Each structure stands twice: as structure tokens, then as C-alpha cells.
Amino acid sequence: MSRTGRPTGARGAIERQPEAFTPTPLSGLLRYVLIGAILGITLVKAEIVSWYRIQEMFRFESFHMYGVLGSAMITAMVSLRVIKSANVRALNGEAIVIPLKIVGKGYRYWLGGALFGIGWAFTGACPGPLFALVGSGATVFVAIAVAALMGTWTYGRFRAVLPH
């Protein structure tokens, strides 16, 4: 418990309850569609969604994808450090709070990561750019996108009863 009587999480961080979902008008979603389209075009042009590039990565034949993933990790680490040290706020003025993660023994991360990697290796597609692949004309990935959405829905449906 904290000094205010509210329950605390790991290392004294105050746990926040998820806010209720409020739907956004369709006109407000246009900017997200545009940003998504730009991201999708970038992923396709940089060959990040290329099945051949992904297979090269899993066969350790090329540095291309490792370079992309490594630079993304470095960018994320630097960005998080800047957000924490500069006390950056969200566009609505609310403080950005990055809660501490409770790792425990890490089984869920190892098992989830292994399952994710196996699916990625079998399909040649990371879930993130699936829609960019479909949009670029690789319609065979529609089945994989549907399976990914079904898996996400299933997790969301049973999340409360799953061990975390």
C-alpha cells in the first residue's frame, strides 16, 4: 500500500486501472490511417516485409533485418531515456508513465517469444507488417492476418483467466 492507501505494484509504482474505451469518430481516425499507410509504404520499400529478407535473417545469411531490429531497439532505448529524463508529457498534457515490468522467472516471455519466433519463421511474416504485405499485393498473407487477428481476439477474450 502507498501512503495514500492505494495499492502499489512493483517497487512502489502506483497501478492504474485501464480507462474505459471511448470510440473516436471516423474523421478522427483518418490521421491514423494516413500514418499507417506511410509506415506500410516505408516497410515495403525498405524490404522489411520481404519474405526473402525474413528467411535470410532466420538462416543467418544477411545482416539487413538484424540491423533494422537492432537500430529499432537502440532508438527505443534512447527515446525512453529521453522521455523519462525530460519529463515529457502526452499531447493532452498528461504525464507519460512507464510502469515497471515484473519479470518473475520470465517463463511467459521465453515461451511467448519462442511461439512468436516459430510463427514468424514458418510464415515469413511478422504480425506488424501483415497488412502492409496484403496491401502490397501479397494476398496469400490474408489467411495469416486473419489467424493473427483470431489469436489476438482469443488472448483478449481469455486474458483474465490466463496465468500472468
C-alpha positions in Angstrom: 0.0 0.0 0.0 1.2 3.5 -0.7 1.0 6.5 1.7 -2.3 7.4 0.1 -3.8 4.0 0.9 -3.9 2.9 -2.8 -2.4 -0.5 -3.7 1.1 -0.3 -5.3 2.8 -2.5 -7.8 6.4 -3.4 -8.2 8.9 -1.2 -6.4 6.2 1.2 -5.2 4.8 2.2 -8.6 1.1 3.0 -8.4 -1.0 0.7 -10.6 -3.5 2.5 -12.7 -6.8 0.9 -13.8 -7.4 0.9 -17.5 -9.6 3.7 -18.7 -12.9 3.0 -20.3 -12.8 2.8 -24.1 -14.4 5.8 -25.8 -14.9 5.4 -29.6 -13.3 8.0 -31.8 -15.3 9.5 -34.7 -14.3 8.1 -38.1 -13.0 11.5 -39.1 -10.5 11.4 -36.2 -9.2 8.1 -37.4 -8.1 9.5 -40.7 -4.7 10.7 -39.4 -4.0 7.2 -38.1 -4.9 5.6 -41.4 -2.6 8.0 -43.2 0.3 7.4 -40.7 -0.3 3.6 -41.1 -0.2 4.0 -44.9 3.1 5.9 -44.8 4.5 3.3 -42.4 3.3 0.5 -44.7 4.9 2.1 -47.7 8.2 2.6 -45.8 8.2 -1.1 -44.6 7.6 -2.3 -48.2 10.3 0.0 -49.8 12.9 -0.9 -47.1 12.2 -4.6 -47.8 11.4 -5.1 -44.1 8.3 -7.1 -45.0 10.0 -9.1 -47.7 9.6 -12.9 -47.1 13.1 -13.4 -48.6 14.7 -10.9 -46.2 13.0 -12.6 -43.3 14.1 -16.0 -44.4 17.7 -14.7 -44.9 17.5 -13.5 -41.3 16.4 -16.8 -39.9 19.1 -18.6 -41.9 21.7 -16.1 -40.7 22.6 -15.2 -44.3 22.1 -11.5 -44.1 22.6 -8.6 -41.6 19.7 -6.5 -43.1 17.0 -7.5 -40.7 19.3 -7.7 -37.7 20.4 -4.1 -38.5 16.8 -2.9 -38.7 15.8 -4.6 -35.4 19.0 -3.5 -33.6 18.5 0.1 -34.7 14.9 0.0 -33.6 16.0 -1.3 -30.2 18.6 1.4 -29.8 16.1 4.1 -30.9 13.5 2.8 -28.4 16.1 2.8 -25.6 17.2 6.3 -26.3 13.6 7.5 -26.7 12.5 6.0 -23.4 15.5 7.5 -21.6 14.7 11.0 -23.1 11.0 10.6 -22.1 11.9 9.7 -18.5 14.7 12.3 -18.0 13.0 15.2 -19.8 9.6 14.6 -18.1 7.9 14.6 -21.5 4.1 14.9 -21.5 1.5 13.4 -23.8 -0.3 15.7 -26.3 -3.2 16.1 -23.9 -0.8 17.3 -21.2 -1.0 14.1 -19.2 2.3 12.7 -17.7 3.7 9.8 -19.6 4.1 6.9 -17.0 6.1 3.9 -18.0 5.3 1.2 -15.3 8.0 -1.2 -14.1 7.7 -4.7 -15.5 7.5 -7.6 -13.2 9.6 -10.3 -14.9 9.5 -13.1 -12.3 11.2 -16.1 -13.7 10.5 -15.0 -17.2 8.8 -18.2 -18.5 6.0 -16.3 -20.2 8.5 -14.1 -22.1 10.6 -17.1 -23.2 7.6 -19.2 -24.2 5.8 -16.2 -25.9 8.9 -15.2 -27.7 9.6 -18.7 -28.9 6.0 -19.1 -30.1 6.2 -15.7 -31.8 9.5 -16.6 -33.5 8.3 -20.0 -34.7 5.2 -18.4 -36.2 7.4 -15.7 -37.8 9.8 -18.3 -39.2 7.0 -20.5 -40.6 5.0 -17.7 -42.2 7.9 -15.4 -43.1 5.8 -12.5 -41.7 5.9 -10.6 -38.5 2.4 -9.6 -37.4 3.2 -5.9 -37.5 3.5 -5.6 -41.3 0.9 -8.2 -42.3 -1.4 -5.6 -43.5 1.4 -3.9 -45.5 2.0 -7.2 -47.2 -1.6 -7.6 -48.1 -1.7 -4.0 -49.3 1.3 -4.6 -51.5 -0.5 -7.4 -53.3 0.7 -10.5 -51.4 -2.8 -11.8 -50.9 -1.6 -15.1 -49.5 -1.0 -13.3 -46.3 -4.7 -12.6 -45.8 -5.0 -16.0 -44.2 -2.1 -15.3 -41.8 -3.6 -11.8 -41.0 -7.0 -13.5 -40.2 -5.2 -16.1 -38.0 -3.3 -13.3 -36.2 -6.5 -11.4 -35.5 -8.2 -14.6 -34.3 -5.2 -15.2 -31.9 -5.3 -11.6 -30.6 -9.1 -11.9 -30.1 -8.7 -15.2 -28.3 -6.0 -13.8 -26.0 -8.1 -10.8 -25.2 -11.2 -13.0 -24.5 -9.3 -15.3 -22.1 -6.7 -12.9 -20.7 -8.4 -12.7 -17.3 -8.1 -16.5 -16.7 -4.6 -16.9 -18.2 -1.6 -17.1 -15.8 0.3 -13.9 -15.9 
